[in-house]
Amino acid sequence: MLRIGILTSGGDCQALNATMRGVVKGLCNQVSDIEIYGFEKGYHGLIYGEHRMLTSKDFSGILMQGGTILGTSRQPFKQMREPDENGLNKVEAMKHTYHKLRLNCLVVLGGNGTQKTANLLSEEGLNIIALPKTIDNDIWGTDMTFGFQSAVDIATNVIDCIHTTAASHNRVFIVEIMGHKVGWLTLHAGIAAGADIILLPEIPYDLESVLEGIERRKQQGKDFTILAVAEGAISKEDAKLSKKELRKKQEQSSYPSVSYQLAKEIEERTGQEVRITIPGHTQRGGSPCPYDRVLSTRIGSKAAELILNKEYGYMVAVKNNEMVKVPLSEIAGKLKMVSPDAEIIREAKRIGISFGD
Ligand code: F6P
């Protein structure tokens, strides 16, 4: 008898169900004697013993279904070692649930925080397989995360739609794209949709340089400019502040986000009207794109192989289009960021895209 636990944790994305389906199909096609326990709302379900028994049928027909059939929640890694409001030791509670159900393995699907807790549980002696989910594509150790390409499609489509309206007006448009710490999504959607200026958290911007970019377009006879701005884009000035100083400044700011501040500054300096579009959580919604469906199926299938080989303590990763295993201890706590010197940045600059630096 094989007993598997599975949970989805952190922000959702389009291909969570597709990935779970890959894992379960990969297992059920090899073993008949299997019990699958789905934990509700991520680590919450593991901590509080909220789970339901699932069969392979539950994973049928969900390849193209966004969201997660298990629900998800954010359980900050930093607080995992702290007792809950009733004094419960969360780590011990998770171990208790795992052992009570006599699981052979727990499969966790999630982003960076989830991977850190997965590593913690692995160090505590549980058999863990982790799978790389996030629209941010910022998990260390993998070339690609599932959810990313689907979100790129949505963000690209938003900028495409802005293009047609922007071309009819003499305006500057800002599209704010998800990604607080890391700008992969903004970078890819920005390039895919032909944004003129791309601002990323990893490349602090100088307002003067952004204004120059807008002016350059005017001189080329182009009346409109489109900026793809990551949620976490930051000015050179703010990048010099300590974390604490920056947090204080942001708390005291009257702007809901960086885009609003930029819009005001651009309007004041150029006299051009600025419009802001924030697709927000639509970027995590809807069906996974075909690329993600294939990726999820491959990741899920690889996870099944590792489980059947009793190889635990790994995250399934993509390296040069191959599915590989990476030790959880190697990836926990690291972020895969956009390097300002990356080839893709140099290529984008070569064709005239400004990064405001
Ligand atoms: O981690 C994925 C992500 O979508 C980020 O890009 C975004 O900043 C954040 O989640 C939003 O999270 P929440 O769903 O908690 O608002």
Residues whose N, C-alpha, C, O or C-beta is under 5 A from the ligand:
A	BS01	F6P	G11 D136 M178 G179 H180
